[in-house]
Amino acid sequence: MSDVDARALAIAGGAIAAALIDILHDKGILNLMETRSVLDNAMHRIDPIVRTPEGAEASRIVAGMLRTKYSVRG
């Protein structure tokens, strides 16, 4: 697999995961705290690579979701 293919696969996987989280939350299958738990879990999985450019960007994306749409402040 080429680097371009690997990056494209990662982007597609992230887009699918984000869409699933949105749909599950919007349908009430996951409440706010459960949705935040999924995102917190993702942050823990990113932690080992957070010092790489890709890990840092992934962390910023998930943190942004936690701060905006899935903020405890509403």
Distance bins in CASP14 RR format, pairs under 12 A and 6 or more apart:
PFRMAT RR
TARGET T0000
AUTHOR 0000-0000-0000
RMODE 2
METHOD distances of the structure
MODEL  1
1 7 0 0 0 0 0 1 0 0 0 0 0
1 8 0 0 0 0 1 0 0 0 0 0 0
1 9 1 0 0 1 0 0 0 0 0 0 0
1 10 0 0 0 0 0 1 0 0 0 0 0
2 8 0 0 0 0 1 0 0 0 0 0 0
2 9 0 0 0 0 0 1 0 0 0 0 0
3 9 0 0 0 0 0 1 0 0 0 0 0
3 10 0 0 0 0 0 1 0 0 0 0 0
3 54 0 0 0 0 0 1 0 0 0 0 0
4 10 0 0 0 0 0 1 0 0 0 0 0
4 11 0 0 0 0 0 1 0 0 0 0 0
5 11 0 0 0 0 0 1 0 0 0 0 0
5 12 0 0 0 0 0 1 0 0 0 0 0
6 12 0 0 0 0 0 1 0 0 0 0 0
6 13 0 0 0 0 0 1 0 0 0 0 0
6 54 0 0 0 0 0 1 0 0 0 0 0
7 13 0 0 0 0 0 1 0 0 0 0 0
7 14 0 0 0 0 0 1 0 0 0 0 0
7 53 0 0 0 0 0 1 0 0 0 0 0
7 54 0 0 0 0 1 0 0 0 0 0 0
7 57 0 0 0 0 0 1 0 0 0 0 0
8 14 0 0 0 0 0 1 0 0 0 0 0
8 15 0 0 0 0 0 1 0 0 0 0 0
9 15 0 0 0 0 0 1 0 0 0 0 0
9 16 0 0 0 0 0 1 0 0 0 0 0
10 16 0 0 0 0 0 1 0 0 0 0 0
10 17 0 0 0 0 0 1 0 0 0 0 0
10 49 0 0 0 0 0 1 0 0 0 0 0
10 54 0 0 0 0 1 0 0 0 0 0 0
10 55 0 0 0 0 0 1 0 0 0 0 0
10 57 0 0 0 0 0 1 0 0 0 0 0
10 58 0 0 0 0 1 0 0 0 0 0 0
10 61 0 0 0 0 0 1 0 0 0 0 0
11 17 0 0 0 0 0 1 0 0 0 0 0
11 18 0 0 0 0 0 1 0 0 0 0 0
11 54 0 0 0 0 0 1 0 0 0 0 0
11 57 0 0 0 0 0 1 0 0 0 0 0
11 58 0 0 0 0 0 1 0 0 0 0 0
11 61 0 0 0 0 0 1 0 0 0 0 0
12 18 0 0 0 0 0 1 0 0 0 0 0
12 19 0 0 0 0 0 1 0 0 0 0 0
13 19 0 0 0 0 1 0 0 0 0 0 0
13 20 0 0 0 0 1 0 0 0 0 0 0
13 21 0 0 0 0 0 1 0 0 0 0 0
13 58 0 0 0 0 0 1 0 0 0 0 0
14 20 0 0 0 0 1 0 0 0 0 0 0
14 21 0 0 0 0 1 0 0 0 0 0 0
14 22 0 0 0 0 0 1 0 0 0 0 0
14 42 0 0 0 0 1 0 0 0 0 0 0
14 46 0 0 0 0 0 1 0 0 0 0 0
14 57 0 0 0 0 0 1 0 0 0 0 0
14 58 0 0 0 0 1 0 0 0 0 0 0
14 61 0 0 0 0 1 0 0 0 0 0 0
14 62 0 0 0 0 0 1 0 0 0 0 0
14 65 0 0 0 0 0 1 0 0 0 0 0
15 21 0 0 0 0 0 1 0 0 0 0 0
15 22 0 0 0 0 0 1 0 0 0 0 0
15 61 0 0 0 0 0 1 0 0 0 0 0
16 22 0 0 0 0 0 1 0 0 0 0 0
16 23 0 0 0 0 0 1 0 0 0 0 0
17 23 0 0 0 0 0 1 0 0 0 0 0
17 24 0 0 0 0 0 1 0 0 0 0 0
17 38 0 0 0 0 1 0 0 0 0 0 0
17 39 0 0 0 0 0 1 0 0 0 0 0
17 41 0 0 0 0 0 1 0 0 0 0 0
17 42 0 0 0 0 1 0 0 0 0 0 0
17 45 0 0 0 0 0 1 0 0 0 0 0
17 58 0 0 0 0 0 1 0 0 0 0 0
17 61 0 0 0 0 0 1 0 0 0 0 0
17 62 0 0 0 0 0 1 0 0 0 0 0
17 65 0 0 0 0 0 1 0 0 0 0 0
18 24 0 0 0 0 0 1 0 0 0 0 0
18 25 0 0 0 0 0 1 0 0 0 0 0
18 35 0 0 0 0 0 1 0 0 0 0 0
18 38 0 0 0 0 0 1 0 0 0 0 0
18 39 0 0 0 0 1 0 0 0 0 0 0
18 42 0 0 0 0 0 1 0 0 0 0 0
18 58 0 0 0 0 0 1 0 0 0 0 0
18 61 0 0 0 0 1 0 0 0 0 0 0
18 62 0 0 0 0 1 0 0 0 0 0 0
18 64 0 0 0 0 0 1 0 0 0 0 0
18 65 1 0 0 1 0 0 0 0 0 0 0
18 69 0 0 0 0 1 0 0 0 0 0 0
18 70 0 0 0 0 0 1 0 0 0 0 0
19 25 0 0 0 0 0 1 0 0 0 0 0
19 26 0 0 0 0 0 1 0 0 0 0 0
20 26 0 0 0 0 0 1 0 0 0 0 0
20 27 0 0 0 0 0 1 0 0 0 0 0
20 29 0 0 0 0 0 1 0 0 0 0 0
20 30 0 0 0 0 1 0 0 0 0 0 0
20 35 0 0 0 0 0 1 0 0 0 0 0
20 38 0 0 0 0 1 0 0 0 0 0 0
21 27 0 0 0 0 0 1 0 0 0 0 0
21 28 0 0 0 0 0 1 0 0 0 0 0
21 29 0 0 0 0 0 1 0 0 0 0 0
21 30 1 0 0 1 0 0 0 0 0 0 0
21 32 0 0 0 0 0 1 0 0 0 0 0
21 34 0 0 0 0 1 0 0 0 0 0 0
21 35 1 0 0 1 0 0 0 0 0 0 0
21 36 0 0 0 0 0 1 0 0 0 0 0
21 37 0 0 0 0 0 1 0 0 0 0 0
21 38 1 0 0 1 0 0 0 0 0 0 0
21 39 1 0 0 1 0 0 0 0 0 0 0
21 41 0 0 0 0 0 1 0 0 0 0 0
21 42 0 0 0 0 1 0 0 0 0 0 0
21 62 0 0 0 0 0 1 0 0 0 0 0
21 65 1 0 0 1 0 0 0 0 0 0 0
21 66 0 0 0 0 0 1 0 0 0 0 0
21 69 0 0 0 0 1 0 0 0 0 0 0
21 70 0 0 0 0 1 0 0 0 0 0 0
22 28 0 0 0 0 0 1 0 0 0 0 0
22 29 0 0 0 0 0 1 0 0 0 0 0
22 30 0 0 0 0 1 0 0 0 0 0 0
22 35 0 0 0 0 1 0 0 0 0 0 0
22 38 0 0 0 0 0 1 0 0 0 0 0
22 39 0 0 0 0 0 1 0 0 0 0 0
22 65 0 0 0 0 1 0 0 0 0 0 0
22 69 1 0 0 1 0 0 0 0 0 0 0
22 70 0 0 0 0 1 0 0 0 0 0 0
23 29 0 0 0 0 1 0 0 0 0 0 0
23 30 0 0 0 0 1 0 0 0 0 0 0
23 35 0 0 0 0 0 1 0 0 0 0 0
24 30 1 0 1 0 0 0 0 0 0 0 0
24 31 0 0 0 0 1 0 0 0 0 0 0
24 32 0 0 0 0 0 1 0 0 0 0 0
24 34 0 0 0 0 1 0 0 0 0 0 0
24 35 1 0 0 1 0 0 0 0 0 0 0
24 38 0 0 0 0 1 0 0 0 0 0 0
24 70 0 0 0 0 0 1 0 0 0 0 0
25 31 1 0 0 1 0 0 0 0 0 0 0
25 32 1 0 0 1 0 0 0 0 0 0 0
25 33 0 0 0 0 0 1 0 0 0 0 0
25 34 0 0 0 0 1 0 0 0 0 0 0
25 35 1 0 1 0 0 0 0 0 0 0 0
25 36 0 0 0 0 1 0 0 0 0 0 0
25 37 0 0 0 0 0 1 0 0 0 0 0
25 38 0 0 0 0 1 0 0 0 0 0 0
25 39 0 0 0 0 0 1 0 0 0 0 0
25 65 0 0 0 0 0 1 0 0 0 0 0
25 69 0 0 0 0 1 0 0 0 0 0 0
25 70 1 0 0 1 0 0 0 0 0 0 0
26 32 0 0 0 0 0 1 0 0 0 0 0
26 35 0 0 0 0 1 0 0 0 0 0 0
26 69 0 0 0 0 0 1 0 0 0 0 0
26 70 0 0 0 0 0 1 0 0 0 0 0
27 35 0 0 0 0 0 1 0 0 0 0 0
28 34 0 0 0 0 1 0 0 0 0 0 0
28 35 0 0 0 0 1 0 0 0 0 0 0
29 35 0 0 0 0 1 0 0 0 0 0 0
29 38 0 0 0 0 0 1 0 0 0 0 0
30 36 0 0 0 0 1 0 0 0 0 0 0
30 37 0 0 0 0 1 0 0 0 0 0 0
30 38 1 0 0 1 0 0 0 0 0 0 0
30 39 0 0 0 0 0 1 0 0 0 0 0
30 70 0 0 0 0 1 0 0 0 0 0 0
31 37 0 0 0 0 1 0 0 0 0 0 0
31 38 0 0 0 0 0 1 0 0 0 0 0
31 70 0 0 0 0 0 1 0 0 0 0 0
31 72 0 0 0 0 0 1 0 0 0 0 0
32 38 0 0 0 0 0 1 0 0 0 0 0
32 39 0 0 0 0 0 1 0 0 0 0 0
32 66 0 0 0 0 0 1 0 0 0 0 0
32 69 0 0 0 0 1 0 0 0 0 0 0
32 70 1 0 0 1 0 0 0 0 0 0 0
32 71 0 0 0 0 1 0 0 0 0 0 0
32 72 1 0 0 1 0 0 0 0 0 0 0
32 73 0 0 0 0 0 1 0 0 0 0 0
32 74 0 0 0 0 1 0 0 0 0 0 0
33 39 0 0 0 0 0 1 0 0 0 0 0
33 40 0 0 0 0 1 0 0 0 0 0 0
33 66 0 0 0 0 0 1 0 0 0 0 0
33 70 0 0 0 0 1 0 0 0 0 0 0
33 71 0 0 0 0 0 1 0 0 0 0 0
33 72 0 0 0 0 1 0 0 0 0 0 0
34 40 0 0 0 0 0 1 0 0 0 0 0
34 41 0 0 0 0 0 1 0 0 0 0 0
34 70 0 0 0 0 0 1 0 0 0 0 0
35 41 0 0 0 0 0 1 0 0 0 0 0
35 42 0 0 0 0 0 1 0 0 0 0 0
35 62 0 0 0 0 0 1 0 0 0 0 0
35 65 0 0 0 0 1 0 0 0 0 0 0
35 66 0 0 0 0 1 0 0 0 0 0 0
35 69 0 0 0 0 1 0 0 0 0 0 0
35 70 1 0 1 0 0 0 0 0 0 0 0
35 71 0 0 0 0 0 1 0 0 0 0 0
35 72 0 0 0 0 0 1 0 0 0 0 0
36 42 0 0 0 0 0 1 0 0 0 0 0
36 43 0 0 0 0 0 1 0 0 0 0 0
36 62 0 0 0 0 0 1 0 0 0 0 0
36 63 0 0 0 0 0 1 0 0 0 0 0
36 64 0 0 0 0 0 1 0 0 0 0 0
36 65 0 0 0 0 1 0 0 0 0 0 0
36 66 1 0 0 1 0 0 0 0 0 0 0
36 67 0 0 0 0 0 1 0 0 0 0 0
36 69 0 0 0 0 0 1 0 0 0 0 0
36 70 1 0 1 0 0 0 0 0 0 0 0
36 71 0 0 0 0 1 0 0 0 0 0 0
36 72 1 0 0 1 0 0 0 0 0 0 0
36 73 0 0 0 0 0 1 0 0 0 0 0
36 74 0 0 0 0 0 1 0 0 0 0 0
37 43 0 0 0 0 0 1 0 0 0 0 0
37 44 0 0 0 0 0 1 0 0 0 0 0
37 66 0 0 0 0 0 1 0 0 0 0 0
37 70 0 0 0 0 0 1 0 0 0 0 0
37 72 0 0 0 0 0 1 0 0 0 0 0
38 44 0 0 0 0 0 1 0 0 0 0 0
38 45 0 0 0 0 0 1 0 0 0 0 0
38 62 0 0 0 0 1 0 0 0 0 0 0
38 65 0 0 0 0 1 0 0 0 0 0 0
38 66 0 0 0 0 0 1 0 0 0 0 0
38 70 0 0 0 0 1 0 0 0 0 0 0
39 45 0 0 0 0 0 1 0 0 0 0 0
39 46 0 0 0 0 0 1 0 0 0 0 0
39 58 0 0 0 0 0 1 0 0 0 0 0
39 59 0 0 0 0 0 1 0 0 0 0 0
39 61 0 0 0 0 1 0 0 0 0 0 0
39 62 1 0 1 0 0 0 0 0 0 0 0
39 63 0 0 0 0 1 0 0 0 0 0 0
39 64 0 0 0 0 1 0 0 0 0 0 0
39 65 1 0 1 0 0 0 0 0 0 0 0
39 66 1 0 1 0 0 0 0 0 0 0 0
39 67 0 0 0 0 0 1 0 0 0 0 0
39 68 0 0 0 0 0 1 0 0 0 0 0
39 69 0 0 0 0 1 0 0 0 0 0 0
39 70 1 0 0 1 0 0 0 0 0 0 0
39 71 0 0 0 0 0 1 0 0 0 0 0
39 72 0 0 0 0 0 1 0 0 0 0 0
40 46 0 0 0 0 0 1 0 0 0 0 0
40 47 0 0 0 0 0 1 0 0 0 0 0
40 59 0 0 0 0 0 1 0 0 0 0 0
40 62 0 0 0 0 1 0 0 0 0 0 0
40 63 0 0 0 0 0 1 0 0 0 0 0
40 65 0 0 0 0 0 1 0 0 0 0 0
40 66 1 0 0 1 0 0 0 0 0 0 0
40 70 0 0 0 0 0 1 0 0 0 0 0
40 72 0 0 0 0 0 1 0 0 0 0 0
41 47 0 0 0 0 0 1 0 0 0 0 0
41 62 0 0 0 0 1 0 0 0 0 0 0
41 66 0 0 0 0 0 1 0 0 0 0 0
42 50 0 0 0 0 0 1 0 0 0 0 0
42 55 0 0 0 0 0 1 0 0 0 0 0
42 58 0 0 0 0 1 0 0 0 0 0 0
42 59 0 0 0 0 1 0 0 0 0 0 0
42 61 0 0 0 0 1 0 0 0 0 0 0
42 62 1 0 1 0 0 0 0 0 0 0 0
42 63 0 0 0 0 0 1 0 0 0 0 0
42 64 0 0 0 0 0 1 0 0 0 0 0
42 65 0 0 0 0 1 0 0 0 0 0 0
42 66 0 0 0 0 1 0 0 0 0 0 0
42 70 0 0 0 0 0 1 0 0 0 0 0
43 49 0 0 0 0 0 1 0 0 0 0 0
43 50 0 0 0 0 1 0 0 0 0 0 0
43 55 0 0 0 0 0 1 0 0 0 0 0
43 58 0 0 0 0 1 0 0 0 0 0 0
43 59 1 0 0 1 0 0 0 0 0 0 0
43 60 0 0 0 0 0 1 0 0 0 0 0
43 61 0 0 0 0 0 1 0 0 0 0 0
43 62 1 0 1 0 0 0 0 0 0 0 0
43 63 1 0 0 1 0 0 0 0 0 0 0
43 64 0 0 0 0 0 1 0 0 0 0 0
43 65 0 0 0 0 1 0 0 0 0 0 0
43 66 1 0 0 1 0 0 0 0 0 0 0
44 50 0 0 0 0 0 1 0 0 0 0 0
44 59 0 0 0 0 0 1 0 0 0 0 0
44 62 0 0 0 0 0 1 0 0 0 0 0
45 55 0 0 0 0 0 1 0 0 0 0 0
45 58 0 0 0 0 1 0 0 0 0 0 0
45 59 0 0 0 0 0 1 0 0 0 0 0
45 62 0 0 0 0 1 0 0 0 0 0 0
46 52 0 0 0 0 1 0 0 0 0 0 0
46 54 0 0 0 0 1 0 0 0 0 0 0
46 55 1 0 1 0 0 0 0 0 0 0 0
46 56 0 0 0 0 1 0 0 0 0 0 0
46 57 0 0 0 0 1 0 0 0 0 0 0
46 58 1 0 1 0 0 0 0 0 0 0 0
46 59 1 0 1 0 0 0 0 0 0 0 0
46 60 0 0 0 0 1 0 0 0 0 0 0
46 61 0 0 0 0 1 0 0 0 0 0 0
46 62 1 0 0 1 0 0 0 0 0 0 0
46 63 0 0 0 0 1 0 0 0 0 0 0
47 55 0 0 0 0 1 0 0 0 0 0 0
47 56 0 0 0 0 0 1 0 0 0 0 0
47 58 0 0 0 0 0 1 0 0 0 0 0
47 59 0 0 0 0 1 0 0 0 0 0 0
47 62 0 0 0 0 0 1 0 0 0 0 0
48 54 0 0 0 0 0 1 0 0 0 0 0
48 55 0 0 0 0 1 0 0 0 0 0 0
48 58 0 0 0 0 0 1 0 0 0 0 0
48 59 0 0 0 0 0 1 0 0 0 0 0
49 55 1 0 1 0 0 0 0 0 0 0 0
49 56 0 0 0 0 1 0 0 0 0 0 0
49 57 0 0 0 0 0 1 0 0 0 0 0
49 58 1 0 0 1 0 0 0 0 0 0 0
49 59 0 0 0 0 1 0 0 0 0 0 0
50 56 1 0 0 1 0 0 0 0 0 0 0
50 57 0 0 0 0 1 0 0 0 0 0 0
50 58 0 0 0 0 1 0 0 0 0 0 0
50 59 1 0 1 0 0 0 0 0 0 0 0
50 60 0 0 0 0 1 0 0 0 0 0 0
50 62 0 0 0 0 0 1 0 0 0 0 0
50 63 0 0 0 0 0 1 0 0 0 0 0
51 57 0 0 0 0 0 1 0 0 0 0 0
51 58 0 0 0 0 0 1 0 0 0 0 0
51 59 0 0 0 0 1 0 0 0 0 0 0
52 58 0 0 0 0 1 0 0 0 0 0 0
52 59 0 0 0 0 0 1 0 0 0 0 0
53 59 0 0 0 0 0 1 0 0 0 0 0
53 60 0 0 0 0 0 1 0 0 0 0 0
54 60 0 0 0 0 0 1 0 0 0 0 0
54 61 0 0 0 0 0 1 0 0 0 0 0
55 61 0 0 0 0 1 0 0 0 0 0 0
55 62 0 0 0 0 1 0 0 0 0 0 0
55 63 0 0 0 0 0 1 0 0 0 0 0
56 62 0 0 0 0 0 1 0 0 0 0 0
56 63 0 0 0 0 0 1 0 0 0 0 0
57 63 0 0 0 0 0 1 0 0 0 0 0
57 64 0 0 0 0 0 1 0 0 0 0 0
58 64 0 0 0 0 0 1 0 0 0 0 0
58 65 0 0 0 0 0 1 0 0 0 0 0
59 65 0 0 0 0 0 1 0 0 0 0 0
59 66 0 0 0 0 0 1 0 0 0 0 0
60 66 0 0 0 0 0 1 0 0 0 0 0
60 67 0 0 0 0 0 1 0 0 0 0 0
61 67 0 0 0 0 0 1 0 0 0 0 0
61 68 0 0 0 0 0 1 0 0 0 0 0
62 68 0 0 0 0 0 1 0 0 0 0 0
62 69 0 0 0 0 0 1 0 0 0 0 0
62 70 0 0 0 0 1 0 0 0 0 0 0
63 70 0 0 0 0 0 1 0 0 0 0 0
63 71 0 0 0 0 0 1 0 0 0 0 0
64 70 0 0 0 0 1 0 0 0 0 0 0
64 71 0 0 0 0 1 0 0 0 0 0 0
65 71 0 0 0 0 1 0 0 0 0 0 0
66 72 0 0 0 0 1 0 0 0 0 0 0
66 73 0 0 0 0 0 1 0 0 0 0 0
66 74 0 0 0 0 0 1 0 0 0 0 0
67 73 0 0 0 0 1 0 0 0 0 0 0
67 74 0 0 0 0 0 1 0 0 0 0 0
68 74 0 0 0 0 1 0 0 0 0 0 0
END
